């Protein structure tokens, strides 16, 4: 009993030293901002030890953001950053390993018969009513379902003039036979194939998002949209521009690590080599002040 008590004492003492070390590195001038940030993002921690660690991560990210924005104010960057709901997470927590997205072997992308001269200088499908509000996928790797649902929402509006929020959860729960399922990395084409073969996808109102794996609960009376076919766009920017201009919002894959604290402006950080996050391209244009072309992206 004495030996066990001594071991526990040493453990508590080491923990106390660790907490004291982290606490000593924190900036007390940020106490009020930290409390406001926790309230804004509804952050709650299990104990003081966890909160100290999260606070240290948050302060590091805040310092990185402020340093970048100072450089942006001096004209060194064309975009600004901001802390957000992910600012108390580690890199591994923010970007869990996921399978790279790529065109399946044996599939030939379909080129669009559109000449470059016919393309408008800019497109913004959000302004034309094709795009629903930004959605939060929470701690669930369901970006592929949000991207696919967004592309279908745009085409539904194009055909009917009605903007209906479609159900990512329906895709997550029901497309397992096609290769994608729930809060695990998936592909948009597998989601589209499910909708084609299922002859429909539910509205989000009838099949709400739960940010978790679940059993398929789709019923035909939930049908809010259908899809008869889908195609792959060749992997070059001119082909993507043609698709966005002539079809509507397009599902694409990007490297998610580059955009974790992006706020506003023309993002110019080099893309990584791994395509591991699905988003929706809803337009393109040119920022004359920055002398840069850009893609307009909706990100969940």
C-alpha positions in Angstrom: 0.0 0.0 0.0 2.8 2.4 0.8 4.6 1.6 -2.5 1.3 2.2 -4.5 0.8 5.5 -2.7 4.3 6.7 -3.5 3.8 5.8 -7.1 0.7 7.9 -7.2 2.3 10.8 -5.5 5.1 10.8 -8.1 2.5 10.7 -10.9 0.6 13.6 -9.5 3.7 15.6 -8.9 4.9 15.1 -12.5 1.4 16.1 -13.8 1.5 19.2 -11.6 4.9 20.1 -13.0 3.7 19.6 -16.6 0.6 21.8 -16.0 2.8 24.5 -14.4 5.2 24.4 -17.3 2.3 24.8 -19.9 0.7 27.5 -17.8 3.9 29.5 -17.5 4.1 29.7 -21.3 0.5 31.0 -21.8 -0.1 34.7 -22.4 -2.4 36.0 -19.7 -3.2 39.0 -21.9 -5.3 36.6 -24.1 -7.5 35.3 -21.2 -10.5 37.3 -22.3 -10.1 36.4 -26.0 -9.8 32.7 -25.0 -13.0 32.8 -23.0 -14.8 34.5 -25.8 -13.5 32.0 -28.4 -14.6 29.1 -26.2 -18.1 30.6 -25.9 -18.4 31.3 -29.6 -17.5 27.8 -30.6 -19.1 26.1 -27.6 -15.9 24.5 -26.4 -15.9 22.4 -23.2 -13.0 20.4 -21.9 -12.9 17.4 -19.6 -10.4 18.9 -17.1 -7.9 21.6 -16.5 -5.1 19.6 -18.0 -6.9 19.2 -21.3 -7.8 22.9 -21.4 -4.2 24.0 -20.8 -3.1 21.9 -23.8 -5.9 23.2 -26.0 -5.1 26.8 -24.9 -1.5 26.3 -25.9 -2.4 25.0 -29.3 -4.9 27.9 -29.8 -2.3 30.5 -28.9 0.2 29.1 -31.3 -2.4 29.1 -34.1 -3.4 32.7 -33.1 0.2 33.8 -33.3 0.6 32.2 -36.7 -2.6 33.9 -38.0 -1.6 37.3 -36.6 1.9 37.0 -38.2 0.4 36.1 -41.6 -2.1 38.9 -41.4 0.6 41.4 -40.6 2.5 40.3 -43.7 -0.7 40.6 -45.7 -1.2 44.2 -44.5 2.3 44.9 -45.9 1.2 43.5 -49.3 3.1 40.2 -49.0 -0.1 38.0 -49.3 -3.3 38.3 -51.2 -5.5 36.6 -48.5 -6.0 36.8 -44.8 -6.4 34.1 -42.1 -8.5 33.8 -38.9 -8.8 31.5 -35.9 -11.8 29.2 -36.2 -13.4 26.2 -34.6 -10.4 24.1 -35.4 -7.8 26.3 -33.8 -7.4 24.2 -30.6 -6.7 21.0 -32.5 -3.4 19.3 -33.5 -2.5 18.8 -37.2 -3.4 15.1 -36.9 -6.8 15.9 -35.4 -7.6 18.5 -38.0 -6.5 16.3 -40.9 -7.1 12.7 -40.2 -5.4 10.4 -42.8 -7.7 9.7 -45.7 -7.5 7.9 -49.0 -6.5 10.0 -51.9 -9.3 10.9 -54.3 -8.6 10.0 -57.9 -10.3 9.0 -61.1 -10.9 5.2 -61.0 -8.7 3.1 -63.3 -10.1 2.4 -66.7 -12.4 5.5 -66.6 -11.9 8.0 -69.4 -12.9 11.6 -68.5 -15.4 13.2 -70.9 -14.1 16.4 -72.7 -16.6 19.2 -73.2 -17.1 20.4 -76.8 -16.8 24.1 -75.8 -14.3 26.5 -77.3 -12.2 28.7 -75.0 -13.5 31.8 -76.7 -17.1 31.0 -75.7 -16.4 31.0 -72.0 -17.6 33.9 -69.9 -14.9 35.9 -68.1 -16.5 35.1 -64.7 -19.1 32.8 -63.3 -20.8 32.9 -59.8 -23.5 30.3 -59.4 -24.1 31.4 -55.8 -25.3 34.8 -57.0 -27.6 33.0 -59.5 -29.3 30.9 -56.7 -27.7 27.6 -57.4 -25.9 27.1 -54.1 -27.2 26.4 -50.6 -25.7 27.8 -47.5 -22.3 26.5 -46.2 -22.8 23.4 -44.0 -20.7 22.0 -41.2 -19.6 18.4 -41.5 -18.4 18.4 -37.9 -15.9 15.7 -36.8 -16.8 13.4 -39.6 -15.0 12.7 -42.9 -18.1 13.2 -44.9 -16.8 15.9 -47.3 -17.4 13.7 -50.3 -21.2 13.5 -49.4 -21.5 17.3 -49.0 -19.7 17.9 -52.3 -21.9 15.4 -54.2 -25.1 16.8 -52.6 -24.0 20.3 -53.5 -23.5 19.4 -57.2 -26.9 17.8 -57.3 -28.5 20.8 -55.6 -27.1 23.1 -58.4 -28.4 20.9 -61.2 -31.8 20.6 -59.5 -32.1 24.4 -59.4 -30.9 24.6 -63.0 -33.8 22.3 -64.0 -36.6 23.3 -61.7 -35.7 26.8 -60.4 -36.1 25.5 -56.9 -33.1 25.4 -54.4 -33.5 22.4 -52.2 -30.9 21.3 -49.6 -30.2 17.6 -50.3 -29.1 15.0 -47.7 -25.5 14.2 -47.2 -26.6 11.7 -44.5 -28.6 9.8 -47.0 -25.5 9.4 -49.2 -23.4 8.4 -46.1 -25.9 5.8 -44.9 -26.9 4.3 -48.2 -24.0 4.3 -50.6 -21.9 1.6 -48.9 -22.6 -1.0 -51.7 -20.9 1.4 -54.1 -17.7 1.9 -52.0 -18.3 4.9 -49.7 -19.9 4.8 -46.3 -20.4 7.2 -43.4 -17.6 9.1 -41.7 -14.9 7.5 -43.7 -13.1 8.8 -46.8 -15.4 8.3 -49.9 -15.7 9.4 -53.5 -18.3 11.7 -55.1 -18.7 9.4 -58.1 -19.8 6.5 -55.8 -22.4 8.9 -54.3 -23.7 9.8 -57.7 -23.9 6.2 -58.8 -26.0 5.4 -55.7 -28.4 8.2 -56.6 -28.6 7.0 -60.2 -29.4 3.4 -59.2 -31.6 4.4 -56.3 -33.6 6.8 -58.6 -33.4 9.5 -56.0 -31.9 11.3 -53.0 -33.7 12.7 -50.0 -33.9 16.3 -49.0 -32.0 17.3 -45.9 -35.3 18.2 -44.2 -36.5 14.6 -44.5 -33.2 13.0 -43.8 -31.2 15.3 -41.5 -27.4 15.3 -41.0 -26.2 13.4 -37.9 -22.4 13.4 -38.4 -22.2 9.7 -37.7 -22.4 6.3 -39.4 -26.0 4.9 -39.6 -28.2 2.4 -41.3 -29.9 3.3 -44.6 -33.3 4.8 -43.9 -34.2 6.1 -47.4 -37.8 5.7 -48.6 -39.1 6.7 -52.0 -41.5 9.3 -50.4 -38.3 11.2 -49.3 -37.2 11.7 -52.9 -36.3 15.3 -53.6 -34.1 14.9 -56.7 -32.9 12.3 -59.2 -29.8 11.9 -61.4 -29.7 10.0 -64.7 -25.9 10.1 -65.3 -22.6 11.6 -64.3 -19.2 12.1 -66.0 -15.6 12.8 -65.0 -14.0 16.1 -66.1 -10.4 15.9 -67.5 -7.9 17.0 -64.9 -6.8 20.4 -66.3 -8.0 23.8 -65.4 -9.4 24.7 -68.8 -11.6 21.6 -68.8 -12.8 22.5 -65.3 -13.6 26.1 -66.4 -15.6 24.7 -69.3 -17.6 22.4 -66.9 -18.3 25.2 -64.4 -19.4 27.6 -67.1 -21.7 25.3 -68.9 -23.0 22.8 -66.4 -23.0 24.5 -62.9 -21.3 23.7 -59.6 -18.8 20.9 -59.9 -17.5 18.4 -57.3 -13.7 18.5 -57.0 -11.0 17.2 -54.7 -8.2 19.4 -53.2 -5.5 19.2 -50.5 -7.2 20.2 -47.3 -4.1 21.0 -45.3 -3.6 24.3 -47.1 -6.8 26.0 -46.1 -7.2 25.3 -42.4 -7.4 29.0 -41.3 -8.3 30.7 -44.6 -10.7 33.7 -44.2 -10.9 35.9 -47.3 -9.0 37.0 -50.4 -7.4 35.1 -53.3 -5.7 32.1 -51.8 -2.3 31.5 -53.3 -0.5 29.0 -51.1 0.9 26.1 -53.2 -1.4 23.0 -53.3 -0.1 19.8 -51.8 0.4 16.6 -53.9 -2.3 14.6 -52.2 -6.0 15.2 -53.1 -7.8 14.3 -49.9 -10.7 16.7 -49.4 -13.9 17.2 -51.5 -15.3 20.7 -52.1 -17.7 22.3 -54.6 -16.4 24.8 -57.3 -19.3 27.3 -57.7 -17.6 29.8 -60.0 -14.4 31.5 -61.2 -13.2 35.0 -62.0 -10.3 37.4 -61.8 -9.2 39.8 -59.1 -7.9 42.8 -61.0 -6.4 44.4 -57.9 -4.3 41.3 -57.1 -3.8 40.5 -60.8 -4.9 36.9 -60.2 -7.4 34.5 -61.6 -9.3 32.5 -59.0 -11.8 29.6 -58.4 -14.8 30.3 -56.1 -15.2 27.3 -53.8 -17.8 26.2 -51.3 -16.2 24.2 -48.5 -18.0 22.2 -45.8 
